Amino acid sequence: MNGVVTAVSCSSSHSFSKPNQGSIRLLAGLGVEGDAHQGTTVKHRSRVAKDPSQPNLRQVHLIHAELFDELEAKGFVVSAGEMGENVTTRGIDLLDLPAGARLLLGGSAIVEITGLRNPCVQIDRFQKGLMKAVLDKDSQGNLIRKSGIMGIVLEGGEVRPGDAVRVELPAGTRRPLEVV
């Protein structure tokens, strides 16, 4: 499986959207340099309120650009970074990856997938009705969350639009993604 980085985004504040950048630097064990969610312990405000000592399994947020195409067909206009992701990709079904899969971004960065982003009320504050549009149900009635995946940085490096994305699947039994 190969894909491409279409955009990179970063924000030092806890704003919902993140402005696009020419490049971002991933820092091993920490996340995106200069991003509000950078660190070894959890930085998302709702999780900090519950237990600030939890490990940060949400250092990097990734969304597939194909989601924006799907949302556009439903009448929404959403661009890279506007849903808070750090890395926007195209050509890889991020939601189908198992926990523990590794994404090799650019020349040296490696992100290990920890789980799914759970969409929250901020999505509807951004655009009314968007929350419902990023949720679906499978044939068994199970909830499908389409608002991206989360990961931790194993190896740091610079990531830019146009960089290749390669997937390494974990050995052994495939663990489906759960909310982190």
C-alpha positions in Angstrom: 0.0 0.0 0.0 1.4 3.3 -1.0 0.0 6.8 -0.9 1.0 10.5 -0.7 0.9 13.3 1.8 -1.3 16.0 0.4 -1.0 18.5 3.2 0.6 19.0 6.7 -0.8 21.2 9.4 0.1 22.4 12.9 -1.2 24.7 15.5 0.3 25.7 18.8 -3.1 26.5 20.2 -6.0 24.1 21.0 -8.0 25.4 18.1 -10.2 23.0 16.1 -8.6 23.7 12.7 -4.9 23.7 12.1 -3.3 26.0 9.4 -1.4 24.2 6.5 2.3 24.4 6.6 5.1 23.9 4.0 6.5 21.2 6.3 6.2 19.8 9.8 8.8 18.1 11.9 7.8 14.9 13.7 9.7 14.3 17.0 10.1 10.7 18.2 8.0 10.0 21.3 6.5 13.5 21.3 4.5 14.3 18.1 4.5 17.3 15.9 7.0 20.0 16.8 5.2 23.1 17.9 1.7 21.5 18.0 -0.5 21.9 21.0 -0.8 18.1 21.2 2.9 17.5 21.4 4.1 15.5 24.4 4.5 12.1 26.1 1.3 12.5 28.1 -2.2 13.3 26.9 -2.8 16.9 25.7 -6.5 16.8 24.5 -8.3 18.9 27.1 -11.1 16.5 27.8 -8.6 13.7 28.5 -6.3 15.9 30.6 -9.4 16.8 32.8 -9.9 13.0 33.4 -6.3 12.0 34.0 -3.3 14.1 32.8 -0.8 11.3 33.4 -2.3 9.1 30.6 0.2 8.3 27.8 -0.3 10.4 24.7 -1.6 8.0 22.0 -2.8 10.9 20.0 0.5 12.6 19.1 -0.4 12.8 15.3 -3.8 13.0 13.7 -4.2 11.7 10.1 -7.1 12.0 7.7 -7.5 10.6 4.2 -8.3 13.3 1.6 -10.9 10.9 0.2 -13.1 11.8 3.2 -13.1 15.5 2.0 -14.3 14.2 -1.5 -17.1 12.2 0.2 -18.1 15.2 2.3 -18.1 17.5 -0.7 -20.6 15.1 -2.4 -22.8 15.6 0.7 -22.6 19.4 0.4 -19.8 20.2 2.8 -16.7 22.2 2.0 -13.8 20.9 4.1 -10.1 21.5 3.4 -7.0 19.9 4.7 -6.2 20.9 8.3 -9.7 22.2 9.0 -10.7 19.1 10.9 -7.7 19.3 13.1 -5.4 16.8 11.4 -1.7 17.1 11.2 -1.2 15.0 8.1 -3.6 14.6 5.2 -3.0 11.6 2.9 -4.4 10.2 -0.4 -4.3 6.7 -1.7 -4.4 4.7 1.5 -7.5 3.5 3.3 -6.4 4.7 6.7 -9.6 3.5 8.5 -8.9 -0.1 7.3 -5.4 -0.2 8.9 -5.0 -2.3 12.0 -3.7 -1.0 15.3 0.1 -1.2 15.3 0.4 -0.5 11.5 3.3 1.8 10.7 3.2 4.7 8.3 6.6 5.7 6.8 6.3 9.3 5.9 8.8 11.1 3.7 12.4 10.1 4.1 12.6 9.1 7.7 9.5 9.6 9.9 7.6 6.6 11.2 4.1 6.9 12.9 2.6 3.9 14.6 -1.2 3.8 14.4 -2.8 3.7 17.9 -6.5 4.0 17.0 -9.4 6.0 15.7 -10.3 9.6 16.4 -13.7 9.9 18.1 -15.6 12.8 16.5 -16.8 15.3 19.0 -19.3 18.2 19.2 -16.6 20.6 17.9 -17.2 19.1 14.4 -20.8 20.3 14.4 -19.6 23.7 15.7 -17.3 23.9 12.7 -20.1 23.0 10.3 -23.6 22.1 11.3 -24.4 18.5 10.4 -20.8 17.5 9.8 -20.7 15.1 12.8 -23.5 13.0 11.3 -21.6 13.0 7.9 -18.4 11.6 9.5 -20.3 8.8 11.2 -21.8 5.7 9.4 -22.9 2.2 10.1 -21.7 -1.1 8.7 -24.0 -3.9 7.5 -24.2 -5.2 11.1 -25.2 -1.8 12.5 -21.8 -1.1 14.1 -20.7 2.6 14.2 -18.0 3.6 11.7 -16.0 6.7 12.7 -14.5 8.3 9.6 -12.8 11.4 11.1 -9.3 10.0 11.0 -6.8 8.0 12.9 -4.3 8.7 15.6 -0.7 7.7 16.1 2.5 8.0 18.0 5.9 9.0 16.5 8.5 6.2 16.5 11.0 7.9 14.3 11.2 11.7 13.7 11.7 13.6 10.5 10.5 16.3 8.2 7.2 15.7 6.4 6.0 17.7 3.4 3.1 17.7 0.9 4.1 15.4 -1.9 6.0 13.0 0.3 5.4 9.3 -0.1 3.5 7.3 2.5 4.3 3.6 2.8 2.5 1.2 5.1 4.0 -1.6 7.1 1.5 -4.0 8.6 2.2 -5.6 11.9 3.0 -9.4 12.1 0.5 -11.7 13.7 -3.2 -11.2 14.4 -4.7 -8.1 13.0 -6.2 -5.9 15.8 -9.0 -3.6 14.5 -8.8 0.1 15.3 -10.6 1.3 18.4 -11.2 4.8 19.7 -8.2 6.3 21.6 
